[in-house]
Amino acid sequence: MSTIRGTAVKEICVADNPGITQFGWKTFLKAVKESSSIERLDLSYNLFGRYGAITGTPLFAMSGLRLVSLNLAHNQLSGSHADRLADEWMRHKTSIKELKVMPGNYLDQQEETTLHKSVQPSD
């Protein structure tokens, strides 16, 4: 499956699926990216920090998603993941307005703040 077609799905919850491979997540996120209707995505409890985010997949496949809300809580993300995501989101002007990254990630207050600022419109 590479696209989600003919659907008016607004919200997808794919929480707690730590067994999905990097390739599976990349394919899934590509399909979400190609769908114009999906606004809310819950990817919590998937342990991306432990399995996959270090190589850039799947978290960095999120660039270009037209989301309003993204939940990345409980994924064991580190400060280096946060820095890379923030850079990517600032560079590609994400549409995310509501971002949940805590609890369940290894981020300090500054790293959490940086992520939230990266999804805010610049003045």
C-alpha positions as CSV (number, residue, x, y, z in Angstrom):
1,M,0.0,0.0,0.0
2,S,1.6,3.3,-1.0
3,T,-1.5,5.6,-0.9
4,I,-4.7,6.0,1.1
5,R,-7.3,6.8,-1.6
6,G,-11.0,7.6,-1.7
7,T,-11.2,8.2,2.0
8,A,-12.2,11.0,4.3
9,V,-10.2,9.6,7.2
10,K,-9.2,12.5,9.5
11,E,-7.5,10.7,12.3
12,I,-5.3,7.6,12.5
13,C,-4.0,5.9,15.7
14,V,-1.2,3.5,15.2
15,A,0.0,3.5,18.8
16,D,1.8,0.6,20.5
17,N,3.2,-1.2,17.4
18,P,6.9,-1.6,18.2
19,G,7.1,-4.6,15.9
20,I,6.6,-2.7,12.7
21,T,9.9,-2.5,10.8
22,Q,11.6,0.7,9.6
23,F,10.5,-0.1,6.1
24,G,6.9,-0.6,7.2
25,W,6.8,2.7,8.9
26,K,8.3,4.5,6.0
27,T,5.7,3.0,3.6
28,F,2.9,3.8,6.0
29,L,4.1,7.4,6.4
30,K,4.4,7.8,2.7
31,A,0.8,6.8,2.3
32,V,-0.3,9.2,5.0
33,K,1.7,12.0,3.2
34,E,-0.1,11.3,0.0
35,S,-3.5,11.5,1.6
36,S,-4.8,15.1,1.9
37,S,-7.5,14.2,4.5
38,I,-5.5,12.9,7.4
39,E,-5.0,15.6,10.1
40,R,-4.3,13.8,13.3
41,L,-1.7,11.0,13.7
42,D,-1.0,9.1,17.0
43,L,2.3,7.3,16.8
44,S,2.8,7.0,20.6
45,Y,4.3,3.9,22.3
46,N,6.3,2.8,19.2
47,L,9.8,3.0,20.6
48,F,11.2,4.9,17.6
49,G,14.1,6.1,19.7
50,R,15.2,2.5,20.3
51,Y,14.3,1.1,16.9
52,G,14.7,3.2,13.8
53,A,14.8,6.9,14.5
54,I,18.6,6.9,14.7
55,T,18.8,6.0,11.0
56,G,16.3,8.6,10.1
57,T,13.4,6.2,9.5
58,P,10.6,6.5,10.2
59,L,10.5,9.9,11.9
60,F,12.2,11.8,9.1
61,A,9.7,10.4,6.6
62,M,7.3,12.7,8.3
63,S,8.5,15.8,6.5
64,G,5.7,17.1,4.3
65,L,2.9,15.5,6.2
66,R,-0.1,17.9,6.3
67,L,-1.0,17.2,9.9
68,V,-2.6,19.4,12.5
69,S,-1.9,17.1,15.4
70,L,1.0,14.6,16.1
71,N,1.5,12.4,19.2
72,L,5.0,11.1,19.6
73,A,4.8,10.4,23.4
74,H,6.4,7.3,24.8
75,N,8.8,6.6,22.0
76,Q,12.2,6.8,23.9
77,L,13.3,9.8,21.7
78,S,16.6,11.5,22.8
79,G,17.8,15.0,22.5
80,S,19.6,14.2,19.3
81,H,16.3,13.0,17.8
82,A,14.6,16.2,19.0
83,D,17.3,18.3,17.4
84,R,17.1,16.5,14.1
85,L,13.3,16.7,14.0
86,A,13.2,20.3,14.9
87,D,15.7,21.1,12.2
88,E,13.7,19.2,9.6
89,W,10.4,20.7,10.7
90,M,11.8,24.3,10.6
91,R,13.3,23.7,7.2
92,H,10.1,22.3,5.7
93,K,7.6,24.5,7.4
94,T,5.4,21.8,9.0
95,S,1.6,22.3,9.4
96,I,1.6,20.7,12.9
97,K,-0.2,22.9,15.4
98,E,-0.6,20.4,18.2
99,L,2.4,18.3,19.2
100,K,2.7,15.9,22.1
101,V,6.2,14.6,22.9
102,M,6.0,14.0,26.6
103,P,6.0,11.8,28.7
104,G,8.0,8.8,27.7
105,N,10.9,10.4,25.8
106,Y,14.4,11.3,27.1
107,L,14.1,15.0,26.5
108,D,15.0,17.8,28.8
109,Q,12.8,21.0,29.0
110,Q,14.9,22.8,26.5
111,E,14.7,20.0,23.9
112,E,10.9,19.7,24.4
113,T,10.6,23.5,24.0
114,T,12.7,23.4,20.8
115,L,10.4,20.8,19.3
116,H,7.3,22.8,20.1
117,K,8.9,26.0,18.7
118,S,9.8,24.2,15.5
119,V,6.1,23.6,14.7
120,Q,5.0,27.2,15.5
121,P,4.6,29.7,12.7
122,S,7.4,32.2,12.6
123,D,6.5,35.9,13.0
